[in-house]
Amino acid sequence: MQSSKDSLKDITLLVTHYNRSSSLERLLDSFSHLGFVFGDIVISDDGSRKEHLDKVHLLADKFNARLVTTPVNKGLGNNINKGQDSVVTPYTLYIQEDFVPQSTFLTHLLDGYRIMKDDECWDLISFYAYEKYPYSKPYKLGFSERVFKAAPWFTNNLKFYVYSDHPHLRKSSFLQDIGRYVENRNVDITEMQMSLLFIKRGGRSLMYDDHYALLEQVNSQTEPSTAAHRISWLSPNSNPNVFKIVRLVYSKYKFLKLNMQLVLR
C-alpha cells in the first residue's frame, strides 16, 4: 500500500481565491501543519485587488504553489475552469480559501483517494455540506453515494445537488468527462448548472457522512464571504405562517423549474 506521502503525490490542491489572502494563508498553513504534502498546489485568483494579489504571490513562493491569474474578475466558473486546466496530476482536491482542514481530514481524504483509484466509476467525493443529501446509499469507510431520484414523487429540491462546489476530491479529467463550468454567471447559477450537467452526463459522487467533521468554513469580519448576498425571507418580525406559505410555494416552483432545466439541457 502507498504511504500517505506517496498517495498525495497523485493529488493537486486547487484553491480558488478572491480578495481573501489572509484566509488563503490560514488554509495553506493548516495543510502544512497537518503534514499534507501534495503533488502540486494551484492557486487560481479571480482578479483580486493589488494588496491581496501581492500577498498571494508571496504565499505562492512560500508554499511552492503555481499561481494562475486573470486581469479582471470573471466569476467563479472561469476561476475554477482556468485553475483546473492547470492541473497535471490524476486527481484534484478542490477547495475555496475560506475553509480550514481538521486533524481527521488526512485519513478520510486518503480513504477517498483509494476508493477513486480502486473503482474508476466515481467522479468526485465530497467532504463538506451544509445539509445531508436527501437520497443516499451507504457505501463504505463512512461514505455514502448520492443517488439522484428522477421520479417526480421524490420532491426534495436538494436532490438536484448531486454536485456541490464545497470541498471535494475529483478526477482531474472532470472538465472533459462532465463538462466545463458556465462562466459569467453568479455563484448559485454556476453551481446549479454544473449539478444539472453532472446529472445529465451520468456523474457519480460520494459524500462523507459526517459532513461537518473534516473541515470548518471560517469567514471573518475583515474577510467576509465573497459569495453573492442571499436574501433572508424570514426577518425577526415576519409572520411565521406567511413565511411557511411563501416557502412552500417557492419550493414547488423551484422543483418544477429545476426539472424543466434538466429536461431541456
N, C-alpha and C positions, 0 to 999 in steps of 0.2 A: 504494500500500500504506500502511496505517495505520502511524504511528510506534509505538514501544514504549509511550510515554506515553498515546497515544490508545487503544491496544488495551487497556491495563489499566483504562481508564475503564469498560469493559464488565464488569469483574470486581470482585466484593466479596470481600475477605479475611474469612472466617468462622473465628474461633478459639474453640474450646471450652476453658473454664478451670475448674479446681477446686483451690484451695489451693496454687497454684504461681505466685505473682505474679512472682518473680524469673525464672522460666523464661519467662513471658509477656513480661516486659520484654526479655529476651535475644532472643526471637523477633522482636518488633516493631522493636527496634534493628537487628537484622540485615537485615531487609527495607528499612529506611530507609537504612542504609549502602550497600546494594547498588543503590539507586536505584529501588526499586519505588514507584510512586505509584498505588495502587489507586483505583478509582472510589468505594469505600466500605470501611470496616472495621467489622465487627460482632464484639464480644466477648460470648460467651454464657457467663455464670457460673452454676455449679450450686450456689449456696448456700454459698460459701466463708466461712471464718472472717473475723471483722471485720478483723483485721490485714492479711489478703490483699485483702479487698474494698476497704478504704480505699486501698490501693496501686493496685488496678485502676482505681478512679475517677480517680486522678492520671494513670495511663497513658492512659486514655481521653481525657482532656483534652490530654495531650501529643501524642498521635498522631491527634487529631481522629477518634476512633472512637466508635461508638454502643455503649453497654453495655446488655444485657438481662439481668435477674437473676431469681432466684426466692428466696423467703424461707427455703426448706429444700431440702436436697439431694434431687433427684428422679431422678438417674441419667442416664447418657449419652444414652439415647433422647430423653428430654424436653429435655435440653440442646441436642441437635442440632435437634430439631423447632422449638423456640422461636427458636433462632438463625436457622435457615433461613427461618422465617416473616417475619423482619425484613428479609430481603434484597430489594432492589428492582432491582438490575442483572440483565442477562440471564444472567450466569454467576457461579458461586461457586467460589472456591478454599477448600476446607475443610481445616483443619489443626488438630491439637491443640498445646497450648502447649509441649510438650517437644521440638519439632523446631527445627533450625537450617538455614536455606537456605544452599546453597553458591553460589559465584560463577557457576557454569554454569546455575543454575536458571532465571534470567530467559529465556534464549534458548529453552529447551525448554518452559517454560510458554507462551511466545508461540507456539511451534510448535503446541502442543496447542490453544491458543485458536483459531488459524486453521483447524486441522483441524475442530474442532467447529463453527465458523462456516460453513465451506465445505460440510460434509456433516452434516446435522442428524440422521443416524442414530445418532450417538454420544451416549450419555447421560452418560458420565464417562470421564476419562482419569487414571489413577493414576501417581504419580511416585515411589512408595516401596513396598517389600515386604520382608518377612523372607525369603521364598523365591520363586523364579521360579514362575510359574503353569505347571502341567504340560502343558497343551494350548493352544498358541498358534499364531498365523499371522502372519508378518511383514506389516506394513502399509507404513509409510514414515517417514522422518525419525527412525529409531531407535525407533519404536513398534511394538508387535505387538498383535493382537486376542486377547483371552481368548476361547477357543472352548469352550463347555460341551458336553461329550460325555456325552449321556444314557445311551448304551448301557452295560449293566452290566459289560462287559469292560474299560471304562475305570475302573479301580478306585482311582485315586489320590484320597484324600479331599480334597486341595487343590482339586480341580476344582469343588467347591461354592462356593469363594470367588471367584466372578466379581466380586462386590462386596467391598471391604475398607474399613475405617474409616481406613486410612492416607491421607496427604495426596493429594488428588485435585481436579481441576477438573471441575465438573459443570454441567449446565443448572440454572438456579435454579428451574425448574419441576419439579425432581426429585421432590418430595413429591407433586405432582399426577400426574406421569407414572408413577411407580413405586409410591409409597405412603409412608406415614409410618413412622417408626421405632417399634418396640414399646417401651413405657415400663414402668418399674418392674421391670425385669429386669437381671441383671448384664451386664457388658460383652460377654462372649463370646456370650451368648444374643442380645443386641441385634444384634450384628454378624451372627451366623449367620442370624437370622430375616430381616434385611434382604437378605442374599445370596440366600436361598431365594425371597424375594419378587421380587428383581431377575430371577432366572431365570424365574419363573412369568410375569412381565409382559413377557418378551422384551427385557430391557435389554441394551444392547451397550456394551462397555468396551474401552479400550485401556490398555496398560501400557508405560511407558518401559523399554526392555530393560535398560539399565544401572541397575538399580533402587536401588543404593546411592550413586550418583554425585551426586545432586542435593540430597539432604537428609540431615542427620545427626540421629539421635534421641539426646538427651542427658538423662540423669537423674542428679542429684547426691545425695549422702547427705542434704543438707539439704532437698531437694525430690525425693524418690524417686517412682517411678511410682505413680499412684493407682489403677491397674487392680487388679482382684481378684487375689490371690496364686494362682499356678498351681502345683499340686503337682508336684514333680520325682519321676519314677518311678525314677530311677537315682541312688542315693546312691553315694559313693565305695567303699562296702563291699559293694554288692549284687552278686549273681551275674549276669554279663552274659548267660548263656544263659537264665536265668529271665526277665530283662528282655526279651530278644528274643521269647520266647514270649508274655509278657503284652502287649507292644506289638502283636504280630501279631493276637492275639485282640481287643484293644481296637480296632485299626484296622478289622477286619472288622465288628465290632459297630457302630462309628460309621458306616461306609459304609452298612450296611443301615438304620440309624436315619435318616440324612440322606435316603436315598432315600424312605423312608416319609413323612418330614415333607414332602418336596417333592410327593409324590403327594397327600397329604391336605390340603395348604394350600388 
